[in-house]
Amino acid sequence: MTYQQTLHWMFERLPMFQRQGASAFKKNLDNIILLCDRLGNPQMAYKTIHVGGTNGKGSTSHMLASVLQEQGYKTGLHTSPHLKDFRERIRIDGQLAYESFVVQFIEQHKAFIAQNQLSFFELTVGMAFQYFKEQKVDIAVIEVGLGGRLDSTNIITPILSVITNIGLDHTAILGDTLEEIALEKAGIIKANIPVVIGERQHQTTCVFDAKAKGVEAKISYASDFDYPELESELKGSYQHKNKKTVQRAVEVLNENTALSISKEALIKGVEKVITNTGLLGRWQVIQESSPKIVCDTGHNKEGLAYVMNQLAEERYKELHIVLGVVSDKDLNSVLPLFPKHAIYYFSKPDVPRGLNSDELQQKAAAFNLKGKKFKKISEAFEAAKKAANAEDLIFIGGSTFVVAEII
């Protein structure tokens, strides 16, 4: 098969949470253990850092990888979902995995994958572990896909665990209270392995403290420390908390592991994160002016609150918002965050989980968010560009898939 044929087989045959929702999530680690046993447990061939949380785990993972690269370590990075190219999920020093590796991996294990009904995420985690082993990385930053305790990435024994924060997202799977969700996220805390929590939150601190104490893991909260504000290619005031988390993580790595990371590597790594790792979609300015166009992948209540606060700091004559969401999103908690004065362009992301534009428009109207509906995100975007004046601002968001279709 060619690379494109391989991707088609993967997308069509394997259940994928990002596209299908909860039906693709498996509540056990049986398959990933089976796959990694078949591969000879490649995840044990190098050091790892495990990063979970509700919001900011992607940005934090990329920043940590960038810092490690600046220090000179050959650094693997596994994140999800991807925006444009599947191989965004598997990088080394910012370079996407080879297409030939993806093709060969699927050809070699195709029958096994089908026979054992592996999910898309289970497959990609095992693929990443194997690629990092073959390429002989020094260390890999592994982002949790969903939750923590039962996430496929949770078979690693890292040198550091990081949990950015806790918010109400994926409640049908993880629980409908912050405490329940925190308990699932705390599943990545390992015995005698230090853990950094990005934000001290009233409802979740006792959960993390109890789990850390139970497994004798040294715990610290980045929000308890004062750090200088670091410059970064990642714009958006909401990145402040992620940068603090990275700064604390680097301190803990220097204090508790054999890694040695200089202040210079920390500063340069945070500053050059996009250059070093290719991260996309975080307050990404697509066009600087005439009109200014910005997109962001924030999609849950907490993430969108940060993004809307950032949007409120912008100056413009008229605000145009291209908006799409997935069908399992709690719109009653999300839609009130959006500004009522904006002109909206509603559309359905091109995935099975996408919410129909008719329903989105009706739901939005209940919160005084008014605008037109479009069949495709691209059509909504073109309409916004046609309507916008040079002094206006166009924002694109509501879902990772909306951003992916634009960039």
Disulfide bonds with the S-S distance in Angstrom:
none
